[in-house]
């Protein structure tokens, strides 16, 4: 049962433009959400997170938006840079489940020069 | 670098053999997680430890899998009688736990290939 879904397997964006990655979840108990970035042959690297008590969190070029009523979150990268080309995973966790992570399948981002 | 480390990075084995992987978490982190990732999928939870106590095992973890964290520091994941379906990337992550935030920090993974 896939509780976290990333419906876009890939995204291509021009350097300097905005990248928008989307993620949907089904479990209403999730209360903490994270985005990870993964390069080939490396483990996922933590990018940014958001608690369910907030609807926005910003860290430099990365902003995560949470819409609890729609069970939807998104990651905005502005401006996109060639080094942002990677696979991005959305993950969700719940206090009631001891914060074990449930991941989406990932979105491959390619930033074109 | 004091990040999470995993060894070996790659393991090729024949079906039926036993394999063991090691994970060294960030030193002050008391929680350690194991995940498995197959091609085109996100990581899937396998098991986790609070210090030396194993708190939960996923239904994905058959009886052929066992994990330990004997002194609350490094952890090992052993797979007995490997099968081709065990081929995957095995990821380890650590975190301070609820008191210190919920971000899990991952190691580089061990890629297992079962022939």
Interface residues (C-beta under 8 A of the other chain):
Chain A: X4 X32 X34 X36 X41 X42 X43 X44 X45 X46 X49 X89 X91 X93 X98 X99 X100 X101 X102 X103 X104 X105 X106
Chain B: X4 X6 X33 X35 X40 X41 X42 X43 X44 X45 X48 X55 X56 X91 X93 X98 X102 X103 X104 X105 X106 X107 X108 X109
